[in-house]
Amino acid sequence: MPIFVVFIVWAVMIGAGTMLAPAWRTREPRIGLATTLALTLVAGGAVFWAFAFGWDTLVVDYLLFALVSLVVLGGTLSQAQARAEARGETLADELQGWPGPRDLLAFAAVGALITLGVLLLPAPDSARAQVLAEQTRVVLAEGRLDAAADNSTPYPPAFIALTAYLSQQLNQDPLSTQYGVAAVLVFVLVWLAYDLGGEFRDKRLGRGLAVAALPTFLLWLSGQYTTLFALMLMLALATYLLRVVRHADWWDAVAAGLMLGAVLFSDWQALYIAVCLYAFALAWAFSHARHTLPHLLAALGVMTAATAPYTLALLWGSARSPLFGVDVYALLLLAVISGGGWLLARVSAPR
């Protein structure tokens, strides 16, 4: 049943994001952003391992355990409070990362609406939803994540890896599993839009962006799961890039690199948009904050390392797709933009 998947994924990922938000060493905790990072670490880690060493659901179990360990070792709330006190920070409610009671009530209403939709509406049987479910069944049957690439219209592996793992562990049909997972993605995306607004200005803007993100329900109900996943990752990428160019934080740079790589795993066309976001951040850093250029280049290095097995599989053809050219051209564009930014920074640097 999709509702069973929803409650399991909701409890694990939102819980992990709530605890990871203060443990991740950045200026303000953001629950939606941290939840997206947690999803990326699990799904992206599964893809990395599958293309480097082979598909194994036990590895995903270890990734979840490592995520919980990171949260515990990070010290969660106590560490975040200690860092704030050490800086002598006293922020108004509108500027704090944690949502207030009214915002939490609004998120609860969104969650109730999603739950109602899962209970009353059947899983969509669109062409994309059917293909994704079939690819998941292929992965489960053959035990190889790249086996899904043999399908005539394959999609990137991140969402498939997530649903394959949950389908096997929860003993659910892939069509129901992906419907439940996508329901949670909608909730995370709305919260993530709230975090982006809060990071850009304050909670008031965050509330407006959260309301603007509500139409993503339509992507969920129409079975556009990979697009929904990629949109969530791109919002997270934009937020982390904003934090990097503002605060020059290395942890944010690492997260930005992970998000950039996760977009490649989630939706090929979305990679172009991600490249544009990175290029905009690079141009802004070059003109306004050159001290953040090393952080942005470090993000590219993290992305390169995280996607190396999958990229090599693409180049060697074991995961070749009808959109193979999109992958290569987008990656080359990213390399050219980054190399050009580095060269300009070197040439125009004061001597």
C-alpha positions in Angstrom: 0.0 0.0 0.0 1.4 3.5 -0.9 0.3 4.9 2.5 2.6 2.4 4.3 5.5 3.6 2.1 4.6 7.2 2.8 4.7 6.8 6.6 8.0 4.8 6.6 9.8 7.2 4.2 8.3 10.2 6.0 9.4 9.0 9.4 12.9 8.1 8.4 13.8 10.9 6.1 12.1 13.8 7.8 13.4 12.6 11.1 16.9 12.3 9.7 16.6 15.8 8.1 15.4 17.3 11.4 18.4 15.9 13.2 20.9 16.5 10.4 19.9 20.2 10.1 21.7 21.3 13.2 24.5 18.7 13.0 25.6 19.9 9.5 27.9 22.7 10.3 26.3 25.7 8.6 25.1 29.0 9.8 21.4 28.3 10.1 19.6 24.8 10.3 17.1 24.2 7.5 15.0 21.0 7.9 13.8 20.8 4.3 17.4 21.4 3.0 18.8 18.8 5.3 16.2 16.2 4.4 17.1 16.7 0.7 20.7 16.2 1.6 19.8 13.0 3.5 17.9 11.7 0.5 20.8 12.6 -1.7 23.3 10.8 0.5 21.2 7.6 0.5 20.1 7.6 -3.2 23.3 9.0 -4.6 25.4 6.7 -2.4 23.4 3.7 -3.7 24.0 4.7 -7.3 27.7 5.3 -6.7 28.2 1.9 -5.1 26.0 0.1 -7.7 28.0 1.4 -10.7 31.4 1.0 -8.9 30.9 -2.4 -7.3 27.4 -3.7 -8.0 23.9 -3.3 -6.7 23.3 -4.4 -3.1 20.4 -3.4 -0.8 22.7 -4.1 2.2 24.8 -1.1 1.2 21.8 1.1 1.4 21.2 -0.2 4.9 24.7 0.8 5.8 24.2 4.3 4.2 21.2 4.8 6.4 23.2 3.7 9.5 26.0 6.0 8.5 23.5 8.9 8.2 22.2 8.2 11.7 25.8 8.0 13.0 26.6 11.3 11.4 23.7 12.9 13.1 24.6 11.4 16.5 28.3 12.3 16.2 27.4 15.7 15.0 25.8 16.4 18.3 22.5 17.6 16.8 20.9 20.4 18.8 23.6 20.9 21.4 26.3 21.5 18.8 24.2 24.0 16.9 23.3 25.9 20.0 26.9 25.9 21.1 28.0 27.4 17.8 25.4 30.1 17.9 26.3 31.0 21.5 30.0 31.1 20.6 29.2 33.7 17.9 27.0 35.6 20.3 24.1 35.4 17.9 20.6 36.5 18.8 18.3 36.3 15.7 14.8 37.5 15.2 12.3 34.7 14.5 12.0 35.7 10.8 15.7 35.1 10.4 16.0 31.8 12.2 16.3 28.5 10.4 13.9 26.6 12.5 10.2 27.1 11.6 7.8 28.6 14.1 4.6 27.0 15.4 2.4 28.6 12.7 4.7 27.4 10.0 4.8 23.9 11.5 1.0 23.9 11.5 0.9 24.9 7.8 3.4 22.0 7.0 1.1 19.6 9.0 -1.8 20.8 6.8 0.2 20.1 3.7 1.2 16.7 5.0 -2.5 15.9 5.8 -3.5 16.9 2.3 -0.8 14.6 0.8 -1.9 11.8 3.1 -5.5 12.3 2.0 -4.4 12.2 -1.7 -2.5 8.9 -1.1 -5.6 7.3 0.5 -8.2 8.5 -2.0 -6.4 8.7 -5.3 -4.9 5.7 -7.2 -1.3 5.6 -8.4 -1.1 7.2 -11.8 -0.6 4.8 -14.7 1.1 7.3 -17.1 3.7 6.1 -19.5 6.6 7.4 -17.4 5.2 5.8 -14.2 4.8 2.5 -16.0 8.3 2.6 -17.4 9.9 3.5 -14.1 8.0 0.7 -12.4 9.2 -1.7 -15.1 12.8 -0.6 -14.8 12.6 -1.1 -11.0 11.3 -4.7 -11.6 14.2 -5.3 -13.9 16.7 -4.1 -11.2 15.0 -6.4 -8.6 15.0 -9.3 -11.0 18.5 -9.0 -12.3 20.2 -7.5 -9.3 22.0 -4.8 -11.4 21.1 -1.1 -11.4 22.5 -0.7 -14.9 20.2 -3.5 -16.1 17.5 -0.9 -16.3 19.4 0.8 -19.1 18.5 -2.1 -21.4 15.0 -0.7 -21.5 14.2 1.3 -24.7 13.4 4.5 -22.8 15.5 4.5 -19.7 15.7 7.1 -17.0 18.6 8.0 -14.7 19.1 5.7 -11.8 18.6 7.7 -8.6 14.8 7.4 -8.3 14.9 3.8 -9.5 17.5 2.9 -6.9 15.4 4.4 -4.2 12.2 2.7 -5.2 14.0 -0.6 -5.8 15.4 -0.6 -2.4 12.1 0.3 -0.7 10.1 -2.2 -2.8 12.4 -5.0 -1.8 12.7 -4.1 1.9 9.0 -3.3 2.4 7.7 -6.0 0.0 5.7 -3.6 -2.0 4.9 -3.3 -5.7 7.2 -0.8 -7.5 4.2 1.2 -8.8 2.8 1.7 -5.3 6.3 2.3 -3.9 7.2 5.1 -6.3 3.8 6.7 -5.8 4.4 6.8 -2.0 8.0 8.0 -2.4 6.9 10.8 -4.7 4.3 11.9 -2.2 7.1 12.5 0.4 9.1 14.3 -2.3 6.3 16.8 -2.7 6.3 17.5 1.0 10.0 17.9 1.1 10.0 20.2 -1.9 7.4 22.5 -0.3 9.5 22.7 2.8 12.6 23.2 0.7 11.0 26.2 -1.0 10.3 27.6 2.4 14.0 27.2 3.3 15.2 28.8 0.1 13.1 31.9 0.8 14.3 32.0 4.4 17.9 31.7 3.2 17.5 34.4 0.5 15.7 36.9 2.8 13.4 35.8 5.6 10.5 33.5 6.5 7.9 35.7 4.9 9.5 35.1 1.5 9.8 31.5 2.4 6.1 31.2 3.1 5.4 32.7 -0.3 7.7 30.3 -2.1 6.2 27.4 -0.2 2.8 28.3 -1.5 4.2 28.8 -5.0 5.6 25.2 -4.8 2.2 23.6 -4.1 1.4 23.1 -7.8 4.2 20.4 -7.8 1.3 18.2 -6.6 0.5 17.9 -10.3 3.8 16.4 -11.1 3.2 13.8 -8.4 -0.4 13.0 -9.5 0.7 12.7 -13.2 3.5 10.3 -12.5 6.4 12.7 -13.4 8.5 11.4 -10.6 12.0 11.9 -12.0 11.1 15.6 -12.8 9.8 16.1 -9.3 13.0 14.5 -7.8 15.2 16.7 -10.0 13.2 19.9 -9.2 13.8 19.2 -5.5 17.5 18.7 -6.0 17.8 21.9 -8.1 16.1 23.9 -5.3 18.6 22.5 -2.9 21.5 23.2 -5.2 20.4 26.8 -5.6 20.1 27.2 -1.8 23.6 25.7 -1.2 25.2 27.8 -3.9 23.6 30.9 -2.4 25.1 29.9 1.0 28.5 29.4 -0.6 28.7 32.7 -2.3 27.5 34.5 0.8 29.3 32.7 3.5 32.2 30.8 1.9 31.5 27.7 3.9 33.3 24.5 3.0 30.5 22.3 4.3 28.0 24.1 2.0 30.4 23.6 -0.9 30.5 19.9 -0.3 26.7 19.8 -0.2 26.5 21.8 -3.4 28.8 19.4 -5.1 26.7 16.4 -4.0 23.5 18.1 -5.2 25.1 18.9 -8.6 26.0 15.2 -9.0 22.6 14.1 -7.8 20.9 16.0 -10.6 22.9 14.0 -13.1 21.6 10.8 -11.4 18.0 12.1 -11.4 17.1 13.8 -14.7 19.3 14.4 -17.7 17.5 17.5 -19.1 17.6 19.1 -15.6 21.4 18.9 -15.8 21.4 21.8 -18.1 19.5 23.9 -15.6 21.9 22.8 -12.9 24.9 23.9 -15.0 23.2 27.3 -15.5 22.8 27.7 -11.8 26.4 26.8 -11.2 27.5 29.2 -13.9 25.5 32.0 -12.4 27.0 31.3 -9.0 30.5 31.3 -10.6 29.9 34.6 -12.4 28.5 36.2 -9.2 31.5 35.0 -7.2 33.9 36.2 -9.9 32.4 39.7 -9.9 31.4 40.1 -6.2 33.1 37.5 -4.0 36.2 36.1 -5.5 37.2 34.5 -2.2 34.4 32.0 -2.7 35.8 30.7 -6.1 37.9 27.9 -4.4 34.7 26.8 -2.7 32.8 26.6 -6.0 35.6 24.7 -7.7 35.7 22.4 -4.7 32.0 21.7 -5.2 32.8 20.7 -8.8 35.5 18.4 -7.5 33.0 16.7 -5.1 30.6 16.4 -8.0 33.2 14.8 -10.2 34.3 12.3 -7.6 30.7 11.4 -6.6 29.6 10.7 -10.2 32.8 9.1 -11.5 31.6 5.5 -11.7 28.3 6.5 -13.4 30.0 8.9 -15.8 32.6 6.2 -16.8 29.7 3.8 -17.3 28.1 6.3 -19.6 31.3 6.8 -21.6 31.9 3.1 -21.9 28.3 2.4 -22.9 27.1 0.1 -20.2 24.6 2.7 -19.2 24.1 4.3 -22.6 20.8 6.0 -23.1 18.9 7.7 -25.9 19.9 10.9 -24.2 23.5 10.0 -24.0 24.6 13.1 -25.9 22.7 15.3 -23.4 24.8 13.9 -20.6 28.1 14.4 -22.3 27.4 17.9 -23.7 26.1 19.1 -20.3 29.2 17.7 -18.5 31.5 19.3 -21.1 29.6 22.6 -20.8 30.1 22.4 -17.0 33.8 21.7 -17.5 34.2 24.6 -19.9 32.4 27.1 -17.7 34.4 26.0 -14.6 37.7 26.1 -16.4 36.9 29.5 -17.9 36.0 30.9 -14.5 39.2 29.6 -13.0 41.3 31.0 -15.9 39.6 34.4 -15.7 40.2 34.5 -11.9 43.9 33.7 -12.5 44.4 36.2 -15.3 42.7 39.1 -13.5 44.0 38.4 -10.0 46.0 41.3 -8.6 49.8 40.7 -8.7 
